[in-house]
Amino acid sequence: FQEPWGTWIMPPKAGIVFNLPEARPLRLRCELFAQIFPYDPTTVELLLNGKKFGELVLLKADSTFSDMPWFDVPREIVREGLNLLELRVSRASYPYAAPAAMGAAVNRIIVIPQ
């Protein structure tokens, strides 16, 4: 489902595959938006090729994504060729009385080889 701030991913997990010419450390940033529940934040685990390297805790609605951190991904979990980035969302929500659950909206994912 397309919103102005991104495309909704289906919980509990979603992913993208990207190709790298060689295995190198990465800098990675996921710009995400989710429904916010006071005192019970939505968390998104970040995994590359099945190995967890980070977690986002979404505490406030920020469609500018100014507080989204950069993550350093070690070379040990990066592969030459195809790599799978998984996003595991801690909650499902049903905005707008949608028939399907939604987890978080992805604005963009930035991957920079180091």
N, C-alpha and C positions, 0 to 999 in steps of 0.2 A: 504494500500500500504506500503510495507516494505522498509525502507531506512536503511543505516548503523547506523543512530542515533535514529531510533525508528519507530514505526508504526503510520501512519497518522490517525487522528481521523476526522470524518465527522462533519462539522459545521451544525447547530450552537451549538449542544451539544452532548456530549458522556458521558458514565459513566461506572463504574465497581461496582460490588457488592462484599462485603467481609463479612465474618462471624466473630463475636467476642464472646467469651464465657461470657463476662460481659461488661457492660457499664462503660468505664473508659476514662479519658482524653487521647488524642492522640497527638503525634508529627507526622507531615505528610510533605512529600516533594515530589513534582512532578517535574521530569526532563523532560522539554518540549523544543521543537525546532520549530520555525515557520519562514515563510518568513518575512523578516524585511523591513519595509517601513520607510525611514527617515521622521521624524516629524509627523508620524502617526503610533504609535506603536500598535502591536497586544496585546490585553489583554485577559486573561483567568480568568474567575471567578471560584472559587472553592466552591462547596456546598456539605454539608453532610446532607443527609436526608432532602433536601429542604431548608436548612439554610446556608446562605453564611458565610464563615469563613475566606476567604482570596481572594486575587487577584494577579495575576502575570502580570507584564507589560514587554513585551519582546522588548527590545530596541536594542539588538545586537545579531548577530549569535554567539552562543557559544556551540559547539558540545561537550565540556568537562563538561558543566553544573555546572561550578565552582561557579557561582553567584546565583544559585537557592536557595531561602530561605527555611528555615524550618517554618512550621506553627504550632501553638498550637491550638488544637481543644478542646473546652470545653466539659466536660462530659455531659452537658445538651443537646447536640445535637447528642450524641453517643447512640446507642441502643445496648442492649444485642441481639445477633443473627445477622440478616442480616442488613447491612448498605449500602446505595447507595451514592457513591462519583460521583458527576457530574462535568464535565469540560465544561464551556460555553465559546466558542471562539468568539471574536468580529468580525472576518472577515473570508471570504472564499477566497481561492485562487485556481488557476488552473495551477499548475506547470506542465511543460512538455506537455502542451496542453492536459491535462487529461480531460476526459469527465465528471468526477465527481469532485465536489468541495472538497478541503482539508482545514483543519483548522490549526492544530498543530500536530507535531509528538511527541509521548510519548516514551521516552527511558525507564523509569521505574518510579514506584510510590512506595514510602517507607512509611509504616504505622507502628509506634511503640507505643504500649500501654504504658501508664505511670503508 
